[in-house]
Amino acid sequence: MAPRLQSVLLLLISLYSALSLGSQYSPYSSSQNALTTCLAAASVPYASRNSAQWTQDTKPYNLRLTYTPAAVAIPTTTKHIQAAVRCGNKNGVRISAKGGGHSYASFGYGGEDGHLVIVLDAMDKVTLNKHMSCNIQAGARLGHVAYELFNLDHRALSHGSCPGVGISGHALHGGYGLASRTYGLTLDNFIGATVVLANGSTVYTAVWERPNLFWALRGAGSSFGIVAELDFMTFKAPETVTPYTIELDWDEDDAVEGLLALQKLATEAPRELNMQIYMAPTGQTIQGVYYGDRDGLNAALRPFLGEINAQISKANTTGWLEGLEYFADGQALDQRRPYNSHSTFYKTSLLTNALTRSQVKSLVGALFDNAKDPSARHSWYLLLDLYGGPNSAVSDKAPSDTAYVHRDKLLLYQFSDRGSSNGEYPEEGFNLLKGFQGSVTSSMDDGEWGMYANYLDSELDGETAARLYYGENLGRLRRIKAEYDPDDIFWNPQGIRPAKPLKFPFVEGDRSRSEVCEVWKLDLASFDSVESLSKKTNTLERIDALIENAGVALVDKTLLEGIEMSVKINVLATMLLGIRALPRLQESARASGIKPRLVSVAVEKLDGDIFEALSREDASMAGRYPLTKLLQFYAAQQMASLYPISETGVVTNILNPGLCTTELNRSSGGLLGL
């Protein structure tokens, strides 16, 4: 009887992410008095409960989402931040940094009651050094940064339009604005940071100093520490800036053709052109800025305006600061503490590549259907930005260069809807914006669209938000989180969760170690055994890699259930196992933002016609092993073509181990057994 092969399937689960909320950081695990006593003892300024200062610093930008902190610290130095973090640790309290306080979901307050909130906007100094890089304290607001840099030496940064937004939250999660196609995102000019970590230590990070931490800060920064100071490389403020407006009067058909023309423009527009379209029940307007003179703007827009049968309504060639004021919605540019802008709203976002005509019609139909309904609410708007494309500075970097992943998208959408001034928001508003969003995404696969972390959607669960905000970078972010904040004290509902190793005891042998892999036995000579193991693997929450390194080399031709044993084990059972594991690998890719591997071990030796050689009754078994492995090679190649990474998110690979020590021939004698 042929020996029964017992091989071990190595399920390499390199990263297992547990959604731990850090239970030791219960919001009310220590008294609020103890926390404020600690802050006072460390000479950290703080707001007394029920004081005017407390009321000012705990009133959120979005009145729909209010939370009560355990304490509010108001540092003026990095040492104050460091001491406050240590007080939070000592008292078992989660910690949140509030920069400009412009979070759509009130995450500066933690997204729940009971956090130690560290309000940073008393720290807003901006300095410029001789190399034209600048140092900005984390509480500075965008308008103040722009005003200070320009007055220092006519320097500038690329950032958003709202002058009251804080630089830290803006830069640490992207920093898109109407200069981004020309000068990149704010984080693309980010060169270093002073950070207070979860353990209360202060470190500096840059590409050469703690590079993993710096990578994570550029896209998901709020989850990894409290950034006290940010360093940026500035550019010379352009002397000639031309903001412009194009008033539209589109019906539904015009809007479809107009958005298709807008997409075409996004792929062709020069880098100097930045543009967004505003769509609401009251009408549509295109606005933007051209970094150059009016003649350059006219040349850049001429083909597009011809396609949509429109003309420029307003355009003024001016300077850098005046260009920023054009989009400040009447607000003063140089905004500092205190900040008194508040509203009640819900917002969500999208990032996509160019839409098909049917997708554009679906979006436009959803918008116009609501606008035409007299019983519907009419406070929504859509901002659709020309974001990426071959000439956009946003697209200059690869998705993996920074934690900010959305480098390959063309369009950025912000859907917004307002509620009443007293903080009430109707339930149907959520479905309204989700319907607009779904009109685009319902015909897309999961990997074809994402969302922008600075346009927070408060209604997303944490896992979905992380996948849509960070995509394929999520796995690396979770590993870095485990290194710098393993207890997740900088928690918010949509933050990065630290990766946790899967803990299994050995089936046999030493059980003294707690963090090892379980070993499951598999008989590849039995399809039933393969099916049984497949059911077990499909119960796992996540699989990062399936490496199929098993095979048999025989002296005599042996049949199992009418199938040659070497073919059954080396090819059929191996491929069956991979096919059965593919759905779980694919789900792991979607849920965790990783690229799981499905790996087979094969060789590339060809000895005549494979199927003719396998059919010969008198064939020598000496060459059977490489022949079956070559057959496996072709089978895996076909599988990769049927299930490409672009559709599954799973990498299918074939390895040739070359010369190595093996027990492959343990059942053979003679030369084959050497």
N, C-alpha and C positions, 0 to 999 in steps of 0.2 A: 504494500500500500504506500502510495506517495506520502511523504511527510506533510503534515498539516501546518501550513505557514501561520505563525503568530507574529504579526507585525504591529508596531506601535504607531498610531497616528499622532503626530505632534501638532496639537492645536496651539500655535504660538499666539497667545493673547498678550501682546506686548504692552498694550495700553488699555486699562479698564477704567472707565470714568464712572465714579459713583456720585450721584447727585446728593451730596451731603450738605446739609444746611449748617453744619458746624454747631451741633446741638449745645455745646458748652457756651455758646454765645446767645443765650436766651435774652430777649429784649429787656426783660425785667429781672435778670439774674442778680443784680445788686441794687441797692437803694440809690435813688437819684441824688440824695444828699451826700452819699459817700463819693459819688463821681465828682460833684461840684467841689467838695472838700479837697479832693485830690488835685483838681485843676487849680484851685486857689493856692494850695501848698506849693505847687510848681510854678506859681506866678504866671499862669496862663490866663489871659483875659477871657471872660465868659459872660453870657447874658443871664441875668437873674430871671427866674421863672415869673411870669406875669408882668414883667417890666415892658416899657415901650420898646426897648431894644429886642427883647424876646419876640414881641409881636411882629416887629419889622423883619427879623431874620427867620421867622418860621412861617411866614406867609408865602405860599408857593406861587410860581409863575402860572401854573395851571390850577385854578381853584377847584377843579373837579377832583383833584387828588391831594388831600391834605393829610399830613402825618404829624404826630407829636413826638419830638425827640426826648431822650432821657436827659440830655444836656446839650448846650450850644457853646462851643469854644470859638473865640474870635482872635486867632493868633495874628501877631504882627511880625514874627520871625520864624525861621525854620526850626529853631530850638523850641519855640512854643508848640509847633506842630508835633515835634518829636515827643515832648512831654505829654501832650494830649493823647497821643496814641498809646503811650505807656499807661496812662490813667485808664483808658478804655480797656486795655489788656488786663490790668489789675482788677478791674471791676466786672470782667466778663461781658462786655458790651460790644456789639458790632459798631463799626465806625464808618462814617460816610463823609466825603469831602463835598462841600458846596462851593463851586467856583462862582460863575455868574448867576447860578440859580435858574437857568433857562431850560432845564430838562423838561421835556414834554410829559414825562411820567413821574416827576418829582423824585427822581432817584438821588438827587443831592441830599435828600432827607432819608435815604435808605430804601424807599418804597415800602416801608412798614413803620409802625411805631417803635420807639424805644432805642433808637440809635444815638450814639454820640455824634453829633453833627459838627464838623469843623468848617466854619464859614471863612472863606479865604479872601473875600474882596477888600479887606483892609490891607492886603499885600498886593499892590498894583504898580510897583515901580518898574520903569522901562529904562534900560541903559544900553548904550552902543559902544563897542570897543573899536580899536584902530583897524581891525581886520574886517570891519563891517558886519560882524555877527552881533547879535543882541542878546541880552539877558532880560527875561520878563518874569516877574513874580506871578504866581499862579492865579491871583485874584483879579488881574487886569482884564478889562473888557475890550472888545475888538476895536471900538471907536477910539478909546483912549490909547490903545497900542498904535493905531494908525496915526493919530494926531501927534503922539510923542516921537515916533520914529521919523515922521516927515520933518518935524521941527528940529530934530537933532542934526540930521544931515541929508534931508531929502531921500530917506530910505523908506522901504516898504516891505510888506509881507502880503502873500495871497491869503485871503480869508473871506468869510461870509459877509453878508450885507447888513445884518442887524447890529447896530453899534453896542447894544446892551448885552450881547452874548459874551460869556467868559472865554478867555483864550484857552484855558486848560482843557475843559470838556470838549471844546470845539476841535482843538488840535489833536487831542488824544484819541479821537474817534473818527478822524477824517479831516474835516475842515474844508468843505466844498463851498464855493462862492462864485461870483461873476468875474473872477480873475483866474479860475482854475484851469480852463482850457489853455490859457496863455502861460501861467506861472506854476501850475500844479496845485495840489491840495496843501493846506497849511502844514500837515505832517510831513510833506515832501521837503520842506525847508527846515525841519526839526533836526537839530544836530546833537543835542545832549540835554540831560535833566538831572536835577537834584531831587532825590526821592526819599521819603520816609517810608520804610518798610513795615510790615506787619509786626515785627518784633521790636519796633521802636528805634531801630538803627537808621542812620542817614547815609546814603551812598550816592555816588555820581555814576551815571550810565551814559554811554555813547556807543558808537559802532566798535570802538576799540576797548571799551570798558563795560563788562557785563553785557555783551552783545545780545544775548537771548532776552534779557529784561528790556533792553532798548527796542528790540524788534517787537516785543509784545506791547510796549507803550504806544507804538505807532499804529494805533487802530483799536486797541482794547484797553487803554491805559487805566481806566478807573478801577479795574479789578486787581491791580498789582501793587498798589501803594498810593500814597498821597504825594503827588508831584508838587514840590514847593517852588521850584524855579525851572523855567524852560529856556533853552538856548536855541536860537534860530539863525540861519544865514539869510540876511536881507538882500534885496536887490534895489538898484537905483529906481526911485519912483518915476514912472514915465511922465514926460512933460506934456504929452498930448494924449488926451483921453476923450473919446466921443461916446457918451451915453445916448441911447436912442429909444424911441417908442414907435410901434406900428399898430394903429388901431384897426380892428377887424370887425367885419359884420357877416360872419359865416352862418349859413344854414347847415343842416346836418351833412348834406353832400359836400359842401365847401369844406367843412371841417375834416372829413375823411381825406379829401385830396390835399388839403393843407398840411395835415399831419404826415402824410406820405412824403410830401415835398420837404417838410422839416427834417425827416429822417435822412433823406438824400443829402440835404445841406450838412447834416452832422458828419457825414462821411467825406465831404468835400471842402468844408469851410476852412479858411486859413486859421492858424493858431491864434491870431490876434482877435478873432471874433468870438464873443460869448453871448449866449442867448437863452431865454426861457419864454414859454408861452403861458399866460394866465387864462384859465377857462373857468367860468362860473355861470350861474343862471342868468346873470345880467349881461354876459357877453364875453368876448375874448380880446386879449391884448398881447402883443409880443413886445418884450423889452429886453435890453441887453446893453453891452458896452463893447466898443471896438478900441483896442489899444493902438491908436493911430489917428489920422485926421479924417475929415469928412469924405474926402475923395477916396481914401482907402475903404471906408465903410460902404460907400456907394458901389464900388467895384466888387466888394465881397458879397453884397446882398442882391446885386442886379439880377442874376439868373433866378434866384429864389423868389424875388418880388414879382418877376414876370410870370412864374408858375402859379402863384397864388393871387395874381391880379390885385396887388396892393402897393402902397407906397409908404415911405417913412413919414410919420406924422410929426415927429419932433426929434431933433438931434442937435446937441450943443457941444462943440469942441471946447474942452476945458482942461483943468489940471487934475492931479491924482485925488486930492482931498475933495474937490468939488464933485468929481465923479462918484466918490463914496457917498457924499451927501445926497446925490440924486436918487439913490436907492435906500436912503435911511428912513423913508416913510414919515418925513417931517420931524424926526427925532434929532436932538443935538448929537453931534458926533462924539465929543469928548465926554463920555459917560463914566461916572465913578460911583462909589458907595454914597448913599443907599440907592437901590434900584426899585422902582415902584410900578413896573409894568406887570399887569395881571389880567388873566382872561380865563374863560371856561371853554374847553375845546377837546376834541379828539383828533388825532392825526395818525396817518400811516403812510407807508412809502413803497416804492418799487424801484428796482434796477433791472433793466432788460437790454437785450440787443434789439436790433430793428424788428418791428412787428410786421407780420404779414398783413395784407389788405383785409383779410377777414378779421384779424385781431383788432386792427384799427377801427373797423366798422363796429365791432362789438363794444369797444370802449366808447366811441362817439355815441353810439346808440344808447348806452347806459346813461351817459351824461345828459343827452338831449331829452330822453324820456323823463328824467326827473325834472329837468328845467321846464318842460311843457306841462307838468302835472300841477294844477292849481292847489291841490290838497297837500302836495309834498313840501317839505321844508327847503328853504332856499338860502342857506347860509354857508354852503360848501364852496370850496374852490379846488382846482388842480393847478399846481405849478409843474410844468414839464420842461426839464432843462436839457439842452444840448450838452452832454456830459463827457462822452468819450469820443472814440473815432481815431483814425490814423494820424490826424494832426493835433490831437489833444494832448497836453502835457500830463493829464491824468493817466493816459495809456502808456506813458514812457516806461513805467515800472511794471515788472511781472507781478502776478497775484501773490507770489510767495516772498517778494522782496521785503514787505512789511506785513504786519498783522492785518492791515486794511487790505481786503482781498479783491475788491470789485474794480479791477483794472481793465477788464475786458468787456465791460458793458458800454452801451451807446447812450442810453437815456436814463435820466433820474426823475422820478415822479414823487411829488408830495401831495397827498390828499388831505384836506383839512375841513373841519366842520366846527362851528361855534355853537355854544349853548348860551344860557342866560347869564347876566352879570352877577347873579347871586350864587353861582356855583352849581346850579342844576343843569343836568345834561340829559336829554331824552334818550331812552334805550334804543329807539329806532335809528339814532344817528350812527351807532356802531355798524349796524347792518347796511346802512347807506354807503359808507365808505368801503366796507368789505365787499359790497356788491360791485362798486366801481373797480376795485382791485381785482376781483375775481373775473370781471369781464375780460381782463387781459390774461390772467394766469391760468384760467380753467382749461385752456388748450395747450398749456406748456407742461413739460416735464419738470420735476422738482429742481433739477440742477440748472435750469434755464433762466431762473430769476432769483434775485436776492433782495435784501432790504438794507437801508442805511441806518447805522446805529445812532446817528445824531438826530434822525427823525423817528424817535422811539415810538413804537406801537405798544401802548400800555396793556393791550388785551392779549398779547402773545404769552404763552407759557415759556418758561426759561429755556427748555431744550429746543423748541422751535425757533425762538428768537436767536439763540446762539448759532444755530445752523444757518439761518438766513442772513445774519449779520456777518459771520466769519467764514462760512463755507469750508473749503479744504484746509484752512489754517486753524480750525478749531482744535484738532488733536494736539498740535504743537503748543497752542495757547494753554491747554489744560495741563500739559507737562510742566510748562514754565510756572503756571499758577501753583502747582504742587510744590515747587521749589521755593517760591517766594511768599506764598500765603496758604500753607497747607490746611489751616483751620478756617479759611474763608471768612476772616473778620471784615474784609472789605466786600461784604455781600450786598447784592441787590437782586431783585427778582429775575433779571435777565443777564446777570454777570457770568463770568467764566467760572466754572466749577473746577476744583483741583482734581487731577487724575489720581486714582487710587489703584494700587496693584490688586489683582484678583488673588484672594487667599484660599488655597486648597491644600489639604494634606496629601502626602504621597499615598497611593493605594497600598504599596508595600514598602517596607524598610523604615528609614528614619522619619519619625513623626514629630521630632523636636522642633523643626523649623516651621514657622507659621506662614511664610510667603513663598510657596512653591507651587508648581503646577501639578494638577491631577493627571495621572497616566491612565488612559483607557485602552483596553486591548481590542484589537480588530482582526478578524480572519478574512483576508481578501479573497480566499478561496470560496467564500460563501456570500452570495448576494444578500441573503437574509441578514448576515452580520453587518454588511454595509448599510442596509436599510435601518437596522436597529441603532447603529451608531449615529446615523444621520438624524434620527429623531432626537437623540440626546444633544447633538450640536445645535439643533434648531431651537432648543430651550435656552441657549446661552443668550445673554443680553447683547453681546457684541463679539465678533470675531475679527481680528485684525489680519490674520494670515492663516492659510491652510497650506502646509508644505507636505506634499505627498512623496515621500522618499521610501518607497517599498518596492520589492521585486523578488523574483525567484529565478534561478538558473538551474536547469535539470539536465541529467545525462540521458534519461529515457523519456520518450514522448508519453505524456499521461493525460487522460481525458477526465474532466469533471463535469457531470451533467451534460455530456456530449460536446463539451468545449475543451479545447486544448488548455491544460492548466496554466502554462506560461502566458498564453494570450488572455485568459480570464483574469489572472492576477495582475499582470503587468500593464494591461490595457483596459479591459472592460470594467473591472471592479474599481480601478483607480479613477477612471473617467466618471463612473457612476457616482462615486463619492464626491467628486468635484462639482458635478451637476446638482446633486442634492444640497450641497453647501452654498451654492451660488445665491439663492434668495437671501439667506442670512448675511452673507458678505455684502450684498447689495444694500440691504437695510442698514448695516453698520456704516456704510459709506454715506448714506443719506442722513442718518441720525447723528453721526459723530464728526462729519466733515473730514474724514480720512480717505485714503485710497487703499483698501484692503488688497492683499495679494493672494492669488490662487496659483500655486507653484507646483509643477511636476518635475521630476528628475528623469532625464532621457539622454540618449546618445544620438549621434548623427552618422551612423554607419549604414551605407546602402550596399546590399549584396544581391544585385539583380532585381527582379520583380518581387515585391513584398508578398503579394497574394499568391503568386505562383510558388514561391518558396514555402509559404505556409501550407499549401495544399499538397505538397509532395509527401507521400507516405514514408519514403525512404530518406527523408531529409536528415542531415546530421544535426543533433541538438547543440553542437558546439557553438554555432553562430546564432542560436535561437534568441538568446537574451538580448543582444544588440538589435536583432531584427524586430522583436516585439517593442523594444524601447523606441525604435524609429517609427513604428506604427503609432505608438503613443504620442510621439512628437507631432505627427500629422494630425492626429485627433485633437490634440491641444491647440494646434494652429487653427484648425477649423472652428473650435469652440471660441477662440479669441475673435474670430471674424464674425461669428453669429452673435456674440455678446460683447461688443466693443466697450472700451472704457468710457467712451463718450456717452453711452446709454446706461451703463451699469455703475460706473464709478469704481469698478474692480479691475485691477491689473492682472492679466493672465500671463504667466511667465513659464519658460522651460529652462531648466538648468542642466548643464553637463558638468558633473563633478570632476571629471578627469581621473587621474590616478590617486586612489585613496585607499585607506584600510577599510575592509568590509567583510561581513560574514555572509555575503551573497551566496557563496559556493560551499557553505558549511555542510550541505547534504550530498556533495559531489565528491568523487574521487579522481585519481589520475591527475592529468595536467589541469583539468578544469577546476580541481580543488586547490590548486596552488595559489 
